[in-house]
């Protein structure tokens, strides 16, 4: 059973910084793309930033220049460094990962983290 365990988040003032982390645990062969999503109250879940297994990244326009996604493949962990936070960044943040469970199979499975609240408020 694969689980994505998130940590970080909390309450921060506008202009502040937070770091989120997400670690894949359990039995699996490899992790492909990982990423971060967020969902604000009354809104759809949106993609914040993905990162490939090779480290290629992309960002939503709303977070470019402020957020940085990275991953440590040896630790099966993806990070999201959030700087210059704004009230509109307030949301529940979720990590996700596409995972191959066995070397002998091309099938991949998608998993979500448990979500963590980020609140930006003075």
Rosetta silent file (secondary structure, phi, psi, omega in degrees, C-alpha in Angstrom):
SEQUENCE: XXXXXXXXXXXXXXXXXXXXXXXXXXXXXXXXXXXXXXXXXXXXXXXXXXXXXXXXXXXXXXXXXXXXXXXXXXXXXXXXXXXXXXXXXXXXXXXXXXXXXXXXXXXXXXXXXXXXXXXXXX
SCORE:     score description
SCORE:     0.000 S_00000001
   1 L     0.000  127.915  179.937    0.000    0.000    0.000 S_00000001
   2 L   -97.318  135.468  174.330    1.400    3.375   -1.047 S_00000001
   3 E  -130.357  144.542  171.777    0.772    6.451    1.061 S_00000001
   4 E  -107.050  117.089 -175.584    1.783   10.060    0.555 S_00000001
   5 E  -107.450  117.010 -177.533    2.443   11.661    3.913 S_00000001
   6 E   -95.983  152.248  171.804    2.435   15.454    3.990 S_00000001
   7 E  -145.888  163.037 -177.619    3.947   17.812    6.541 S_00000001
   8 L   101.045 -168.192 -179.028    4.276   21.553    6.898 S_00000001
   9 L    88.899 -176.383  179.921    1.664   24.205    6.395 S_00000001
  10 E   129.118 -157.556 -177.559   -0.069   26.368    8.968 S_00000001
  11 E  -103.469  132.545  179.803   -0.780   30.031    9.524 S_00000001
  12 E  -143.751  151.413  177.409    1.534   32.724    8.162 S_00000001
  13 L   -78.725  155.027  175.307    1.329   36.475    7.654 S_00000001
  14 L   -53.838  137.151 -176.567    1.261   37.970    4.168 S_00000001
  15 L    90.215   -9.376 -178.885    4.761   38.114    2.761 S_00000001
  16 L   -81.999 -175.593 -176.932    5.870   35.168    4.835 S_00000001
  17 L  -131.030  151.317  173.301    7.183   31.765    3.824 S_00000001
  18 E  -144.291  154.115  175.455    6.234   28.141    4.363 S_00000001
  19 E  -126.259  128.370  176.256    7.665   24.843    3.236 S_00000001
  20 E  -106.647  147.019  173.796    5.595   21.766    2.511 S_00000001
  21 E  -133.999  157.218 -176.672    6.927   18.262    2.147 S_00000001
  22 E  -149.023  119.794 -176.655    5.371   15.016    0.955 S_00000001
  23 E  -116.837  131.299  176.144    6.973   11.584    1.325 S_00000001
  24 E   -85.167  128.665  178.086    5.885    8.406   -0.400 S_00000001
  25 E  -124.255  161.382  179.001    5.879    5.361    1.860 S_00000001
  26 L   110.755 -160.918 -176.240    5.056    1.708    1.305 S_00000001
  27 L  -106.998  119.986  178.803    6.051   -0.790   -1.338 S_00000001
  28 L  -159.456  166.601 -179.023    6.605    0.396   -4.904 S_00000001
  29 L   -92.486  -49.502 -178.786    9.136    0.222   -7.735 S_00000001
  30 E  -155.776  159.349  177.944    9.434    3.832   -8.881 S_00000001
  31 E  -114.079  129.424  178.107    7.809    7.250   -8.727 S_00000001
  32 E   -92.900 -127.986 -178.558    7.194    9.205  -11.886 S_00000001
  33 E   -65.326  145.422  172.310    5.789   12.727  -11.856 S_00000001
  34 E  -127.576  165.712 -179.282    4.920   14.328   -8.533 S_00000001
  35 E  -170.613  175.703  176.701    3.195   17.592   -7.876 S_00000001
  36 E  -124.549  136.372  174.106    1.299   19.976   -5.687 S_00000001
  37 E  -122.689  166.065  172.654   -2.324   21.041   -6.012 S_00000001
  38 E  -144.690  154.404  179.251   -4.449   23.349   -3.912 S_00000001
  39 E  -138.975  114.192  176.821   -8.126   23.819   -3.267 S_00000001
  40 L   -88.313  157.646 -179.322   -9.583   26.982   -1.811 S_00000001
  41 L   -55.572  129.570  177.636  -13.079   27.023   -0.263 S_00000001
  42 L    76.596    5.777 -178.937  -15.751   26.942   -2.937 S_00000001
  43 L  -121.323  162.389  177.677  -13.218   26.472   -5.727 S_00000001
  44 L   -76.875  155.066  174.994  -11.983   23.565   -7.790 S_00000001
  45 L   -66.156  134.605 -178.378   -8.689   21.892   -7.049 S_00000001
  46 E  -126.032  149.162  178.189   -5.970   23.467   -9.179 S_00000001
  47 E   -76.689  126.945  177.732   -2.479   22.394  -10.161 S_00000001
  48 E   -93.057  -52.290 -178.328    0.191   24.521   -8.517 S_00000001
  49 E  -163.606  132.124  171.833    3.366   22.870   -9.756 S_00000001
  50 E  -106.350  160.836  173.685    4.451   19.482  -11.134 S_00000001
  51 E  -142.767  131.924  179.612    7.936   17.983  -11.235 S_00000001
  52 L   -79.738  172.002  178.077    9.058   15.059  -13.362 S_00000001
  53 L   -64.210  -24.841  178.057   11.307   12.262  -12.169 S_00000001
  54 L   -87.063   -4.229  176.351   14.131   14.044  -13.993 S_00000001
  55 L    99.158    2.490  176.944   13.494   17.302  -12.182 S_00000001
  56 L   -71.755  138.066 -174.153   11.725   19.312  -14.865 S_00000001
  57 E  -125.056  163.518  173.822    9.252   21.733  -13.322 S_00000001
  58 E  -150.449  157.839 -176.244    6.334   23.925  -14.256 S_00000001
  59 E  -138.988  146.154  169.541    4.288   26.477  -12.345 S_00000001
  60 L   -64.520  146.341 -178.828    0.852   28.015  -12.354 S_00000001
  61 L   -55.998  -34.340 -175.203    1.048   31.649  -13.398 S_00000001
  62 L   -67.829  -17.517 -176.885   -0.274   32.714  -10.003 S_00000001
  63 L  -118.969   -2.513 -178.696    2.756   31.297   -8.165 S_00000001
  64 L   -58.348  134.847 -179.993    5.592   31.803  -10.643 S_00000001
  65 L    84.383  -10.800 -179.749    8.566   33.501   -9.055 S_00000001
  66 L  -116.142  -35.393 -178.115    7.248   32.862   -5.547 S_00000001
  67 E  -106.953  147.914  175.778    6.965   29.073   -5.202 S_00000001
  68 E  -133.944  123.617  175.356    9.632   26.455   -5.881 S_00000001
  69 E   -99.197  141.162  177.020    8.958   22.755   -6.275 S_00000001
  70 E  -149.451  165.960  177.721   11.766   20.251   -5.823 S_00000001
  71 E  -144.550  152.131  175.071   12.181   16.562   -5.137 S_00000001
  72 E  -118.928  101.356 -175.706   14.670   14.214   -3.543 S_00000001
  73 H   -64.520  -31.383  179.151   14.362   10.891   -5.342 S_00000001
  74 H   -66.290  -27.899 -179.483   16.513    9.106   -2.765 S_00000001
  75 H  -103.025    0.892 -178.314   14.015   10.111   -0.076 S_00000001
  76 L    53.813   41.744 -172.166   10.898    9.709   -2.264 S_00000001
  77 E  -128.849  140.348  173.303    9.984   13.226   -1.223 S_00000001
  78 E  -118.086  144.049 -177.224    8.658   16.299   -2.990 S_00000001
  79 E  -122.730  155.568  171.421    8.858   19.788   -1.509 S_00000001
  80 E  -135.811  108.196  175.745    7.101   23.077   -2.090 S_00000001
  81 E   -90.427  121.713 -176.821    8.882   26.198   -0.874 S_00000001
  82 E  -115.908  117.155  179.494    6.386   29.054   -0.769 S_00000001
  83 L  -116.766  164.612  178.217    7.683   32.608   -0.447 S_00000001
  84 L    48.480   48.441 -174.969    5.994   36.018   -0.562 S_00000001
  85 L   -65.998  145.107 -179.116    2.727   34.401    0.406 S_00000001
  86 L  -120.102  157.006  177.792   -0.515   36.234   -0.299 S_00000001
  87 H   -54.960  -32.600 -179.883   -3.979   35.847    1.233 S_00000001
  88 H   -72.600   -5.714  172.846   -5.167   34.342   -2.054 S_00000001
  89 H   -82.573   -6.580  179.430   -2.720   31.461   -1.515 S_00000001
  90 L   -61.384  124.572 -177.037   -4.933   30.293    1.347 S_00000001
  91 E  -177.889  171.138  166.434   -6.095   26.760    0.554 S_00000001
  92 E   -89.420  127.311 -177.870   -5.712   23.105    1.386 S_00000001
  93 E  -102.779  133.970 -179.586   -2.603   21.881   -0.398 S_00000001
  94 E  -123.231  138.280  169.324   -2.351   18.334   -1.717 S_00000001
  95 E   -97.240  158.896  174.961    0.592   16.466   -3.147 S_00000001
  96 E  -142.326  161.571  179.458    0.197   13.758   -5.748 S_00000001
  97 E  -152.686  145.668  173.048    2.357   11.100   -7.345 S_00000001
  98 E  -106.963  123.616 -166.441    2.203    8.636  -10.196 S_00000001
  99 E  -126.525  137.615  168.106    3.760    5.365   -9.094 S_00000001
 100 E   -95.479  126.891 -175.973    4.819    2.084  -10.674 S_00000001
 101 L   -84.849  -30.067 -175.882    4.276   -0.710   -8.192 S_00000001
 102 L  -135.689  145.218  177.814    6.289   -3.401   -9.975 S_00000001
 103 L   -65.338  -29.039 -175.427    9.262   -3.432  -12.313 S_00000001
 104 L   -82.599   -3.172 -176.125    7.494   -6.062  -14.427 S_00000001
 105 L  -124.762  140.102  177.088    4.421   -3.918  -15.085 S_00000001
 106 L   -84.974   -6.935 -177.512    3.956   -0.726  -17.113 S_00000001
 107 L   -66.080  139.686  173.774    0.858    0.208  -15.102 S_00000001
 108 E  -120.208  152.729 -177.939    1.031    3.358  -13.018 S_00000001
 109 E  -127.091  145.190 -176.151   -1.201    4.339  -10.155 S_00000001
 110 E  -104.825  135.144 -179.425   -2.111    7.789   -8.906 S_00000001
 111 E  -130.271  151.650  176.118   -2.051    8.735   -5.246 S_00000001
 112 E  -116.779  146.917  168.594   -2.968   11.803   -3.215 S_00000001
 113 E   -74.882  175.581 -174.283   -1.567   13.103    0.030 S_00000001
 114 L   -80.946  -10.885 -179.108   -3.887   13.776    2.955 S_00000001
 115 L    89.867  144.403  177.319   -3.905   17.542    2.455 S_00000001
 116 E  -142.675  138.362 -176.143   -2.571   20.302    4.644 S_00000001
 117 E   -82.050  131.484  170.512   -4.078   23.700    5.396 S_00000001
 118 E  -119.557  121.948  179.499   -2.166   26.849    4.468 S_00000001
 119 E  -122.772  124.200  179.380   -3.669   30.082    5.749 S_00000001
 120 E  -111.889  110.220 -174.539   -2.203   33.468    4.865 S_00000001
 121 L  -159.034  146.885  175.628   -3.650   36.161    7.071 S_00000001
 122 L   -92.336    0.000    0.000   -2.609   39.071    9.225 S_00000001
